[in-house]
């Protein structure tokens, strides 16, 4: 089993790294905030004091981070992955970034003698804990096959989608629907309230129909209790919608629904809803 270095122990990264440990992979972890490594230390998992230390000890390095600038700094910055990685090291970026960023990183690392896969995921904290994420992979097929046992420890459905950037392309396609559906749901509940329908009535009727997806239906009980604990933050959804609009500009296409959704989520972030679950756009619009 390949030696894995895992960078980024946030809400998603921590349970993913724990699943790799439980699957028996030799593991080393690193997180900028040391407190998040406590559970790994208690289990005897080596905690790197620096990214350089981790990269020099790993055959595969996984990054699960916030955004493109953070990924770039971790990989290319002073004391980053490139300062210690050995030739033929495989880097798997599971962060949600743009396809163009993934392709740029793939080419840059190829020239440095490293291999690269983009492998973002679908699913929130609970699937990450249960190892039932959906994983979408882009990159060279032989590198994907080499890393498939790693993906199988993290997810239930793994899709190889083609060359570099194709995993991140699919992630944006999926999150486009998620963001637009939720903004539409917010408007539906807003209209219903103004017409005198109770949220309970709306949730009951829609739950009995085929209109609402399972992911949205699962949010209804939380709407009714005014609970918006962040499984996927509203701030991160806004970031992903921005990535979609930037990608659309590169492709010279229009995404008018995404543009409107991005505007709505941006307003909600500016009004202090950014650290709540992305479904809090319902609460923001109702206000």
N, C-alpha and C positions, 0 to 999 in steps of 0.2 A: 504494500500500500504506500502510496506516495506521501512524502512529508508535506503537510499543508501549513501555510502561514495565513492567518485570517486577520484582516485589518478592518476595524469598524464594528464595535459591539453595541450598537444602538438597539432600538426596539425590535428590529428584524435580524440584525447581525448576530446578536447574542444567542437567541435560540437556534439559529442556523449553525453557529459554531459548536454549540453544545451537541447538536445532532451528529456532527462529524466526529466529535469525541466519543459519543455513545456508539457510533458505528465502528470504532476501533482505529480510525486514522491517526497516525502520529501528528500531533497538532501543536502549534505555537500561536499565541494570539498577541495582538497589540491594539491598544486603544489610547487615544490622546488623554482621556480622563481615566486615570489609573483605578479609580474606585469601581469602575465597571468590570474590572478583571478579577474582582474578589472571588466570585464563585469558581472561576477557573483555577485560581491559586489553591483553593480549598480542595479541588479535585486532583491536584498535582499536575495540571496542564502548565507547561512553561509559558511565562509571560515575558515577552521581549521588552527590553528597556528602550529600544529604538526600532524604527522601521528598518534601518540598515542591518541590525542584528537579526531580525526576523527574516529578511530577504536572503541573507547569506546562509540561512539554515533550512530553506524551504525549496522543494521541487515545484510546488504549485502555490501561488499566492492569490488569495481571494480578497477582493475589496468590495465592501458593502457600505457605501458612504452617502453623503447628502446630495452632492451636485457635482457638476463638471469641474469647477475650480478646485474643489477639494480633492477629487480624483487626480487631477493634473499635478497638484502640489505633492500628494502622497507618492506618485510615481516618478515625477521628473524633478521635484524640488530638491533642495540641499538636504542630504541625509535621507533621501527617499529610496524607493525600491531599487532604482537603477544604481544607487551607490553601493549596493551589496549583492544584487542578484547575479547568479551564475549563468553562463550560457545555457540555452535550451530551457531555462525556467519558463513555466507556463503561468501567465497572469490571467485570471478570470475576473472581469469586472461585472458585478451584479447590480451596480447602481443604475438608476434610471437616468439616462443621458440621451443626447441626440444621436441619430445614426451617423451623422458626419463626424461627431466627436469620436465615436467608436472606431470609425474607419481611419481617422487621423492617428489615433493611438495605436491601432494595429500596425500601420505602416511604420510609425516611429519605432515601435518595439522590434519589429522585424529587422530593421536596419541595425538595431543594437544586439541582434542575435537571440531575442526572446520571442516566445509565442504568446498569442493573445486570443481570448474568446470574450465576446460580450454575451452575458447571460442574465438579463434581468428576470424578475419573477412576478407572477400574479398571485395575490393572496396577502392577507394581513398577518397580524401577530400570531393568532391561533394556528393557522396553517403552517407558519414558520416553526412553531413549537411542536406541532404534530408531525412535521416532515412531509406535509402534503401540498407543498407549493407546486404551482405550474411554472416550469422553467423553459425559457425561450432562448435558444442558443444560436449565435452567429459566429462564423470563423471557419478555419480549415477543418474539413471533415475528419481527417486523421487525428487532429488534436482533440476534437470533440469526443471521438471514440475512446481516446486515451483517458479522458476525464469523466466518462459516463458513470463509472462507479461513484464518483463524488456527487454528481447530480442526483443519482438514485438515493443517496443518503439524505438529500434535502427536499426532494419533491416526489409527487406521485405521477405526474405527467411531464415528460421531458420531450421537447420538440426541437429537432435540428432544422433550422430554417434556411440555411445557405451561408453565403460568404459573410465577411465582416460587416457588422452594422445591421444585419437582418434580425437579430434578436431584439435590438433596441427599437427597430422599426415596428416590430410586432407589439412591443410594450406600449408604444405611443398609440397604435391603433386601438388597443384594448382600453387604455386609459382615456382615450378620446370619448369612447362610448360611456365609460364610467362617469366622467365629468359632466358630459352633456345630459345624460340620464338624470343625474342628481340635480342639476340646475333646473331641468324640466319638472322634476318632482317637487322642488321648492316652489315653483310657480303654480303647480297644481294645488298644493296645499294652501297657498296664499289665496288663489281664486276661490277655493272651497270655503275658506274662513270668511271671506267677504260676502259670500252668498248665504252664509248662515249655517253651513254644514260643519259639524264638529270634526276634529282630527280623527277621533275614534271611528266615526262613521266612514270617513274617507278610507282609512286604513283597512277597515273590515271589508268594504266593497272591493277595493283594489286587490286585496290579498286573495279574494275568492276568484279573481279573474286571471287570465293569461297575459295581461298587459305588463305586469311588473316582474322584473327578473328576481331570482332568489336572493341576490346580494342586496337589492333595494328592499325587498320584503323583510329581510332580516333587520333592517334599520328601523322599521315601523315601531316596534315596541320601545325603541330608544327615543324616537321622536316624541312619543306620547308621554314618556317620563322626563322629557327635557334633559336627556343624558347624551353627552357628546364627548365621551372619553376618546382620545385620539388613537385609533388603530392605523389610520392613514390621515395625516394632518391636512387641514384645509390649505395651509401654506404650501405643502408639497404638491397638492393638486394644482394650485396656481402655477407653480414652477413647471409642472409637466405640461400644462396647457400652453405656457409660453414656449416650451420646446417644440410643441406641435406647430405653433404659428411660425416659429423660426424655420422649421423644416419645410413648411408650406411655402415660405418665401423663397427658399433655395430651389424648390421644385416648380416655382411659378404657378401655384394653384391657390384657390381661395377656400378657406374653411370658415364660413360665416357663423355657424353655430358655435364653433370653438372660440371665435373672437368674442361673441356675446357672453359665453360662459366665462371666459378669462376676465372680462370686465366685471362680471358679477362677483367672482371669487376675489378679485383684486379689491373691490369695495369692501368685502367682508374682512379681508386681512387688515385693511386700513382702519376698520372699525373695531379691531381687537379680537377677531375670531380665528386668527391664523393658527393658534396652537390647539384648537379644538379639532375634532374629527371633521373630515371634509363634508360630511352630511350636515354640519352646523350651518351650511348655506341656507338650509330650510329655516332655521331659527333666525338668521340674519334677515331674510326676505320677509318673514312674518312680522318682524319688529317694525 
